[in-house]
Amino acid sequence: MNSDEGLKREIGLVGLTANIVNVVIGSGIFVLPAIVSEKLGPSGILAYLFCGFLITMIMLCFAEVGSRVTITGGAYAYIESAFGKYVGFLTTNIFVFGSSLMAASAVANALVNTLGVLFPIFNTAFSKTIFLVALFSALALVNVIGIKKGITLVKITTVAKLTPLLLLILWGFTKVDLENLQLKSIPSLGDLGQISLVLFFAFQGAEGSLSISGEVKSPNKTVPWAILLSFTIILVFYISIQLVSQGILADAFSDFKSAPLAEVAKRLMGPLGLTLMIAGAALSMVGYLTSDSLNMPRVLFRSSIDNVVPIKSLSKVHPKFATPYVAIISYAFLCCTFSIIGEFRQLAMLASSFALLIYIGVAAAVIKFRIQIKNQESGFKIPLGYTVPSIAILTSIFFLLNGSGTQAVGLILFIASVSAIYFAIQFFKLR
């Protein structure tokens, strides 16, 4: 079934769920358990539960508005529909350039560095460039020739990246020392809040995965269920990994900050386990890039249709494959170029702050739509009135306020620059 945008609705519940899981469970889970344990020890599990609660509040907002706004674009479409073209223009640039492009470039660089551990040939600049060009060209090609091909690749990489983690969990639980998991003290609210601020970023990413809503079957039902199912899977994996790692490494956790899961796997399986976790980290990064190359071109595509981005060619749909091929190729080119140019580690941290702005926008859109339409006849509706979107907004503001001064300056400068570009475009349109 084609959507009104000329795209094919061929993604079901399994595909959308895999897409969310694929993005959210990224390379961070291979490092974060040690950071949590160093500060909180066995009580680190409380930080996961706390973050799980907070991200659930935010994702419930995505579920409600996603069941109402079923066109391509995800969070961009939700916010633009609620607040108009200026806020939509800000969201597109925050989403694509402020968040996803920088994060994808950083992940691609990290992937090359990880592969360089096993295959030293990847440590040269020439090999890195050839690999990145081949990688992004292949991702673009798969996504251009059909949404079914793209979502199939997402499903495959999701299974591939979860398999080593699942093996670690199942094998690890047989070797856990229960004494290492005993809660000896309750952490202070300050410590819990500080670690939660770091850990919260491991739960981000779903906002991009919903950009393919215009190609989802029965989106008013599929989107809410996919969000709830995927975050149940994510939370189970995260908590299980933390329990296994804490149960095996105990106080030695802090000695392996750079690669705690690799050390756990090494103790379980020897050198084979170490290699397995390095491969797992690489697969996790490939999985992220696979979903990102599927998701973000749809934001450019939809914003071009809405005339929010004044580049009409981005809204073109391939006559044979029914995919936004110009947007796909353009985004792949940008990702490849940025990945080759530099590292972007600081920009990847800034990308997390941009994601929080998107969360605020989506939660505010829920409130706006409820005020506009008093009686919601169809779609998913969050219980407890405005309580959940209010918690989502306050949570995002809390994490933003606890970021660094550099991040705050970066956000302000970016928004000011994008706003100036928007009003300049409007000025020349009126002349």
Steps between C-alpha positions, in 0.01 A plus 500: 500500500643837399487802728391843379870585458550229235684268740407138573367396841694175538643517854323299769532475878813280491679730255427821691586337834832376357571847363456660844703233682772520234557871560458516878720202591820650364867491584442678833382183675849354449645776726227642726468207747844582644410868547181405681673242723791728591266751662210285619630142522223235525240775546571613142192304402296782656642744242378277218152482652495877554610571141259235374213682673604840362545383140166318524330831582661654192425206272136495605480850353648368175247216506200732534598760242639226271157335491351831382761635256567205270698665219873461434740698719440375854583760765549769233149437363348497850657833596446672164133396496452646846706821483549596136779551250748704708511244780497228233806659335678509834407137565623380161839663548527393864395148406712446190803727542510560875432145610502215249767609254755572771418182692513284186835650403641429845366142494649439155840618625467281809414205274821547300702528823339181636572308181856629521545299821441174310625610158786756514447590132208720610738726693620681187321811370469357148342173619265693729380716208446204267311311770272794587420572134417132442293479820280804437466418130375152587254634761367757252460238227307259725264776613444639151393166350212459743375546856469120531871461431584774747288365783621143432858619544396668825346174627815304411737744670274517807514123545875499429578770758276351771633145462840555672330699777239228551774236511687708759185533712396133487850364559582772750203429726638149560824653635359789705601523866179609677704659779625755248139610437399565861390860562720618786372858499248726328667769284435867567265685269797707383702195393195338343420815306860546383532146365150507354600809302777297334297181466194675357678555172521121450119501470487762222451437129137399457415852385679428171360150457146634466588708194382211280140532627377575147604147398355319804188285471211619722726761669233609750529153657848384398694806624380487866545123522847512343611767748373308803638165377842634402561680829399191694767306306756779548445524875521121545829490308651798684409373849615145420836622367556713811410211734727252321792744482465601866454140608822390330735799528378643835752755636733441205246673274680835518823340370339442160329831424577498128363151425324335798292259290810384317656411836184314609500303173872429538445354848214289371646379168867595497655681198204391286268701725714812460489469122124434515435824691718705266304353209178568692596865545573530127167336413324737737647800319413356159147444628472861610619627160261263322197643680627858482542481122143371479346753739650844452454543123125482573529818711663684209236355265204611710639845580550555126137404432391751766720771341679529831828418327509692168658218295219341298713218359516344849128418470543290185380139515662234282250397228588131527603443864266757668779628728621858566818428304639856478468547876661158562799568274542856635502385862745217425732748326488737799567219749789366296656846458471592866635159605810539283568858611535442873418335829204704637515354852406832658226552242363153580460612864327815378268280294350359821399850609329557167302179552366640828367805315310264270352318802373832636346582161318166471366516858381856436333378178297249704369785716432719195303230317297422812403864537406524130303174492313444823347163411758263357300228324781277372862422566696446819437734793718530810303475826522754787429808290797734457710330770717287271588772241572739786740248658663447158558874457634548853728196464650631176549847647670345807750312284562807284571717805748245628703503178829683460536870424657411165190304403274792597703746292499256209120464517442875513737574210352223287140611557591866439679412174218280373241766593697763308507274194124438524407868520745587221328242278158647586626853431624413149178308427296815568713721277 
